Amino acid sequence: MKRQIGLWQLMGFAVTSLGGTILHFLYGWLGEAVWIAPFSGVNESTWEHMKLLFWPMLIFAIVQSLFFKDRTDFWCVKLRGILLGLVLIPILFYTYNGVVGKSPDWLNIVIFFISAAIAFLYETRLFNVKKLHCRSPKLVIAALLVIALLFVVFTFATPEIGIFKDPLTGSYGI
């Protein structure tokens, strides 16, 4: 089972990496279509890069859950992995920029991939340890739905704080 989990997680990393890369450009490719904005990056803000990680990880988790029905800890592991990936993006980005001043575009891309890799490695560890007790999977799913809702709402009603600011244009949201 451990080998199977590792293969699933590797596939999840690949899907998230490819999906996040596509989502980075999809809004522009589709002529700034409003219907794709909640799922795609609409600017270069840190928040929008977090969105690029969230949606592919969530969609992959939904598919993966169909094959992991016997794992009572599944959604708790996934929530922890997704949260870790989401937190790592701003931590790595702002830490690097705080020390050096400004990061080149290639490093921002690397930060995305590092965050995804660490998130999936962490999930793999949790799946293999089998010590995580998930008290309320419904509450975990509700938390994921709240995060999804925040990504949708903040795409259109964007708070004017740093994490939402596009460093290229100085604008917020779409």
C-alpha positions as CSV (number, residue, x, y, z in Angstrom):
1,M,0.0,0.0,0.0
2,K,2.9,2.4,0.7
3,R,4.1,2.1,-2.8
4,Q,0.7,2.8,-4.2
5,I,0.3,5.9,-2.0
6,G,3.7,7.1,-3.2
7,L,2.6,6.7,-6.9
8,W,-0.7,8.5,-6.2
9,Q,1.2,11.4,-4.5
10,L,3.7,11.6,-7.3
11,M,0.8,11.8,-9.8
12,G,-0.8,14.4,-7.6
13,F,2.3,16.5,-7.7
14,A,2.5,16.2,-11.5
15,V,-1.2,17.1,-11.9
16,T,-0.9,20.0,-9.6
17,S,2.3,21.3,-11.3
18,L,0.8,21.0,-14.7
19,G,-2.6,22.3,-13.7
20,G,-1.2,25.2,-11.8
21,T,1.0,26.2,-14.8
22,I,-2.0,26.1,-17.1
23,L,-4.2,28.0,-14.7
24,H,-1.5,30.7,-14.5
25,F,-2.1,31.6,-18.1
26,L,-5.7,30.4,-18.7
27,Y,-7.4,33.7,-17.8
28,G,-5.4,35.6,-20.4
29,W,-5.7,32.8,-23.0
30,L,-9.5,32.9,-22.7
31,G,-9.6,36.7,-23.3
32,E,-10.0,37.5,-19.5
33,A,-13.3,35.5,-19.4
34,V,-15.0,36.2,-16.1
35,W,-16.2,32.6,-15.6
36,I,-12.6,31.3,-15.4
37,A,-11.3,34.1,-13.1
38,P,-12.2,32.3,-9.8
39,F,-10.0,29.3,-10.8
40,S,-7.3,30.9,-12.8
41,G,-4.6,33.5,-11.9
42,V,-6.0,37.0,-12.8
43,N,-2.8,38.8,-11.9
44,E,0.7,38.2,-10.4
45,S,-0.3,38.7,-6.7
46,T,0.7,36.1,-4.1
47,W,-2.9,35.3,-3.5
48,E,-3.4,34.4,-7.1
49,H,-0.4,32.1,-7.0
50,M,-1.9,30.4,-4.0
51,K,-5.1,29.8,-6.1
52,L,-3.0,28.0,-8.7
53,L,-2.0,25.5,-6.1
54,F,-5.4,25.1,-4.4
55,W,-7.6,24.2,-7.3
56,P,-5.5,21.4,-8.8
57,M,-4.7,19.9,-5.4
58,L,-8.5,20.0,-4.5
59,I,-9.6,18.5,-7.8
60,F,-6.9,15.8,-7.6
61,A,-8.0,15.0,-4.0
62,I,-11.6,14.6,-5.1
63,V,-10.5,12.1,-7.8
64,Q,-8.1,10.4,-5.5
65,S,-10.8,10.0,-2.8
66,L,-12.7,7.7,-5.1
67,F,-9.8,5.2,-4.8
68,F,-9.1,5.8,-1.1
69,K,-12.6,5.1,0.3
70,D,-11.2,2.9,3.0
71,R,-9.0,5.7,4.4
72,T,-10.9,7.4,7.2
73,D,-8.1,9.9,7.5
74,F,-8.1,10.8,3.8
75,W,-9.7,14.3,4.0
76,C,-7.8,15.3,7.1
77,V,-4.5,14.4,5.4
78,K,-5.6,16.3,2.3
79,L,-6.6,19.4,4.2
80,R,-3.3,19.5,6.0
81,G,-1.4,19.1,2.8
82,I,-3.3,21.8,1.0
83,L,-3.0,24.2,3.9
84,L,0.8,23.5,4.1
85,G,1.2,24.3,0.4
86,L,-1.0,27.4,0.6
87,V,1.0,28.7,3.6
88,L,4.4,27.9,2.0
89,I,3.9,30.1,-1.0
90,P,3.7,33.4,0.9
91,I,6.2,32.3,3.5
92,L,8.9,31.5,0.9
93,F,8.0,34.4,-1.4
94,Y,8.0,37.1,1.3
95,T,11.0,35.6,3.1
96,Y,13.1,35.7,0.0
97,N,11.9,39.1,-1.0
98,G,12.5,40.4,2.5
99,V,16.1,39.3,2.4
100,V,17.0,40.0,-1.2
101,G,14.5,42.7,-2.2
102,K,12.9,41.3,-5.3
103,S,12.7,37.8,-6.7
104,P,13.1,37.0,-10.4
105,D,10.2,35.3,-12.2
106,W,11.9,32.0,-12.4
107,L,12.3,31.9,-8.6
108,N,8.5,32.6,-8.2
109,I,7.9,29.5,-10.4
110,V,10.3,27.5,-8.3
111,I,8.5,28.6,-5.1
112,F,5.3,27.2,-6.5
113,F,6.8,23.8,-7.4
114,I,8.7,23.6,-4.0
115,S,5.4,24.4,-2.1
116,A,3.5,21.7,-4.1
117,A,6.3,19.1,-3.6
118,I,6.5,19.7,0.1
119,A,2.8,19.5,0.5
120,F,2.6,16.2,-1.3
121,L,5.6,14.8,0.6
122,Y,3.9,15.8,3.8
123,E,0.7,14.1,2.8
124,T,2.6,11.0,1.8
125,R,4.3,10.9,5.2
126,L,0.9,11.3,6.9
127,F,-0.7,8.5,4.8
128,N,2.2,6.1,5.5
129,V,2.3,6.8,9.3
130,K,-1.4,6.0,9.7
131,K,-1.6,7.7,13.1
132,L,-3.8,10.6,12.1
133,H,-7.3,10.3,13.6
134,C,-9.9,12.2,11.6
135,R,-12.6,13.2,14.1
136,S,-14.9,15.0,11.7
137,P,-14.4,14.5,7.9
138,K,-17.5,16.6,7.3
139,L,-15.9,19.5,9.1
140,V,-12.7,19.1,7.0
141,I,-14.7,19.1,3.8
142,A,-16.5,22.2,5.1
143,A,-13.2,23.9,5.7
144,L,-12.1,23.1,2.1
145,L,-15.3,24.6,0.8
146,V,-14.7,27.7,2.8
147,I,-11.3,28.1,1.3
148,A,-12.7,27.5,-2.1
149,L,-15.4,30.2,-1.5
150,L,-12.7,32.6,-0.3
151,F,-10.8,32.2,-3.6
152,V,-13.9,32.9,-5.5
153,V,-15.1,35.9,-3.5
154,F,-11.7,37.5,-3.2
155,T,-11.3,37.3,-7.0
156,F,-14.1,39.8,-7.4
157,A,-14.2,41.6,-4.0
158,T,-10.4,41.8,-3.4
159,P,-9.2,43.3,-0.1
160,E,-6.6,46.0,-0.6
161,I,-3.8,44.4,1.4
162,G,-0.4,43.3,0.3
163,I,-1.0,39.6,-0.4
164,F,-3.6,40.6,-3.0
165,K,-1.6,43.4,-4.7
166,D,-0.2,42.7,-8.2
167,P,3.4,43.7,-7.9
168,L,3.5,44.6,-11.7
169,T,0.5,46.8,-11.9
170,G,-0.2,47.8,-8.3
171,S,-3.8,46.7,-8.8
172,Y,-6.0,44.3,-6.8
173,G,-8.1,41.5,-8.3
174,I,-9.6,41.8,-11.7
